Amino acid sequence: MKSNIPFLLFVLFTVFSLKAQEFEMVKNINPFGASSSPFSITEYNGKLYFSGKNGSNGEELWVSHGTLLGTQMLKDINPSGDSYPGGFTLYNGNMYFVANDNLHGYELWVTDGTASGTQLFKDIHPTGDSSPNYFTVCNDKLYFAAYDPVHGRELWVTDGTALGTQMIKDIQPTPLFDSNPSLLTFYNGKVYFEAYDGVHGRELWVTDGTESGTQMLKDIYPGINNSV
């Protein structure tokens, strides 16, 4: 009976060789001995977009198609520091995200994958940060939470145009208070989320994209108590 040891060694060598080939650095983005810390990696139009830092330009928007030469900074949004891009969300053929260009604060940005097509979409809070987040696509519109100096942090929506970007409803109308909608989730043709209206505590809400169609779904924990 012939020994199977040579065959087993061949199999093990092949497996370990394949495993070694599975992991390799695409590019040393930060060659200064520090981390590039890539995060929020998102696929868009066959390429990977992410936030990273190269040690010279701060934390900016990068793109890669999986090769050394094809991995590069897409745009230096904040030439004087970090733009901290994040929250990448695909909508209407573009990618929307949050960034700070050191002029407008943390606002809503959009990119078509080119440097010239990467620009501020709307300055919701002209004197500060609107800090949009919880992006959710529903019925060809993009929903999110954002802050403006008049209404506080409320529920917003966009149809992909600046004029079509607006607050849906001032859920917590008390001045200097926010409904702070969060955890936006698409379900059955509507967007569900948690919010505080100043009367019922943080409860489950739903919207169909209209002011009248934005309402508390159920007061799970009656009173000003929070159910969430």
Buried (B, 14 or more C-beta within 10 A) or exposed (E): EEEEEEEEEEEEEEEEEEEEEEEEEBBEBBEEEEEBEBEBEBEBEEBBBBBBBBEEBBBBBBBBEEEEEEBBBBBBBBEEBBBBBBBBBBBBEBBBBBBBBEEBBBBBBBBEBEBEEBEBBBBBBEEBBBBBBBBBBBEEBBBBBBBBEEBBBBBBBBBBEEEEBEBBBBBBEEEEBBBBBBEBEEEEEBBBBBBBBEEBBBBBBBBBBEEEEBEBEEBBBEEEEEBB
